[in-house]
């Protein structure tokens, strides 16, 4: 029991070098992204139009169209910018950590970067609960994003198993976001505890998944053995008939 508690304390201990969000850019693309997040902080997703984003960003419709084709494309660019900021984070002291500990640090770094847009994210999640197409689109973007987070932690994402891992992590992180939105403590203790529980559950699932993925390979080997056995018997029977 004491050993498990010690592991928990190590995995949930915040890093001293908390990630800072990147400074706002000045390009038309950056202006559009910041405008969308500012509007989301005050309005539901369904009420935000391209013309609103143009006005908020100070861009003409032609300038906005040159960068993006829809509000969802702007949101995808925002998520990509968060991914890039996380991936640029300092990982020089992570070499002795387990993949699970590295993933914990990566996801906490992601939350640090998301912090300035907390109101916008709360609004987006609220809208997604009432808008299935938006929820599906967000899930697709989140799974793609979490694939990069897994890679940053040194966890493989290739093949069917990698796809399932990324999807599972996206769903788990969505639950952590719910806790994070209501966590006003400076140390984010509730959020870290929720993330720790989610990773523990995911680790058990990943172990089960590893076993499950071995089943098709095992069945294929068994089929090959049966085929060799029957072919050998047929060859022997053919030799007997020929004699």
C-alpha positions, 0 to 999 in steps of 0.5 A: 500500500505504501509503495502504491502511494509513493508511485502516486505521489511521484506521478502527480508531482507537478513539474517546476518548469510549467509550460507557458502559452506561446505569445499571440502571433500577428499574422492573419492566421493567428488573428483569426484563431484568437478571434474565434477563441475570444468569441467562443468565450462569450458565445455558443459555437452555433452563434459564431459566423465567419463575418463575426470572426472577420470583425473580431479579428479586424480582417476582411472577408477576403483575408479570412477566406485566404486563410480558412474555409470555415470556423471548424478549420480555424478551430483545427488550426488552434488545436494544431498550434496547441500541439506544436506548443506542447511538442516544443516543451522541454523534455530533457529531464524525462529520460529516466521516467516511465512512458506513463510518467512522461505522458502525465507530464505531456498532458499537464503541459497541454493543460498549462497551454490551454489555460488562457482559453479556459472560458472558450473551451468550456463554451465549446464543450457545452456546445458539443454536448448539444451538437452531435456533428460538432462532437464528432468533429471534435473527437476526430481532431482530439484523437489526431492530437492525442496521437502526437501526445502519445508519440511525445511520451515515447508510446507507439501509435502505429497500426490498429493498436495505436489508433485505439490508444489515441482514441482512448486517450482522447476520451479520457482527456475529455473527462479530465478537461471537465474536472480541470474546468472547475478546478480553481486551485493553483496546484490543480490537485483535482485535475492531476488526481483525475489524470492519474486515475485516467492513466491508471485505467488506461494502462490496464486497458492497454495491457488488455489490448496488448493481449488482445492484439496477440490473439489474431497472430496466435490464431494465424500460427495455429492455422499454419500448424494445422495446415502443415499437419494436414499437408504432411498427412496427405503427402503420406497417404499419397505415397502409400497409394502410389506404392 
